[in-house]
Amino acid sequence: MNPLDDRLTILERAQLLHDATLQRHGAMLDRHEEQLIAHAFAMGELRRIQESQERLMETLAGISGQLTTTAQAIKDLLERGNGR
């Protein structure tokens, strides 16, 4: 075999390896982009859940305050005795 043929074969193999590497890197970048999109979606969902939890906590704090007021009023009535 001619040494020039060997060199071309080496260059052809190097080109094939280069092409395969570019394909793998492209696939990795695609997967990474998909993961970033999924992460952004999940973070949005978490933010919505957090906001919902904050509203719920505010509601519960309001209910707790009302119950405390009601319990205190009942206690005051009971301490008066005989409805006086």
C-alpha positions in Angstrom: 0.0 0.0 0.0 1.2 3.5 -0.8 2.1 5.7 2.2 -0.1 8.4 0.7 -3.1 6.0 0.8 -2.3 5.4 4.5 -2.3 9.1 5.2 -5.7 9.5 3.4 -7.1 6.7 5.4 -5.9 8.3 8.6 -7.4 11.6 7.5 -10.6 9.9 6.6 -10.8 8.2 10.0 -10.0 11.4 11.8 -12.8 13.1 9.9 -15.2 10.3 10.8 -14.2 10.6 14.5 -14.6 14.3 14.3 -18.1 14.0 12.8 -19.1 11.5 15.4 -17.8 13.7 18.2 -19.8 16.7 16.8 -22.9 14.5 16.6 -22.5 13.4 20.3 -21.9 17.0 21.4 -24.9 18.2 19.5 -27.1 15.5 21.2 -25.6 16.4 24.6 -26.5 20.1 24.0 -30.0 19.1 22.9 -30.5 17.1 26.1 -29.1 19.9 28.2 -31.5 22.4 26.6 -34.4 20.0 27.3 -33.4 19.7 30.9 -33.1 23.4 31.3 -36.7 23.8 29.9 -37.9 21.1 32.3 -36.1 22.8 35.2 -37.6 26.2 34.4 -41.1 24.6 34.2 -40.6 22.9 37.6 -39.3 26.1 39.2 -42.4 27.9 37.9 -44.6 25.2 39.5 -42.7 25.5 42.8 -43.2 29.3 42.8 -46.9 28.8 42.3 -47.1 26.3 45.1 -45.1 28.6 47.4 -47.5 31.5 46.6 -50.5 29.3 47.3 -48.9 28.2 50.6 -48.3 31.8 51.6 -52.0 32.7 50.9 -53.1 29.6 52.8 -50.9 30.6 55.8 -52.4 34.1 55.7 -55.9 32.7 55.7 -55.1 30.3 58.6 -53.6 33.2 60.6 -56.8 35.1 60.1 -58.9 32.2 61.2 -56.6 31.6 64.2 -57.0 35.3 65.2 -60.8 35.0 65.0 -60.9 31.8 67.0 -58.7 33.4 69.7 -61.1 36.3 69.9 -64.1 34.0 70.0 -62.5 31.8 72.7 -61.7 34.9 74.8 -65.3 36.1 74.5 -66.5 32.7 75.6 -64.0 32.7 78.5 -65.2 36.2 79.6 -68.8 35.0 79.5 -68.0 31.9 81.6 -66.1 34.0 84.1 -69.0 36.3 84.7 -71.1 33.3 85.8 -74.9 33.0 85.6 -75.0 35.2 82.5 -74.3 38.4 84.3 
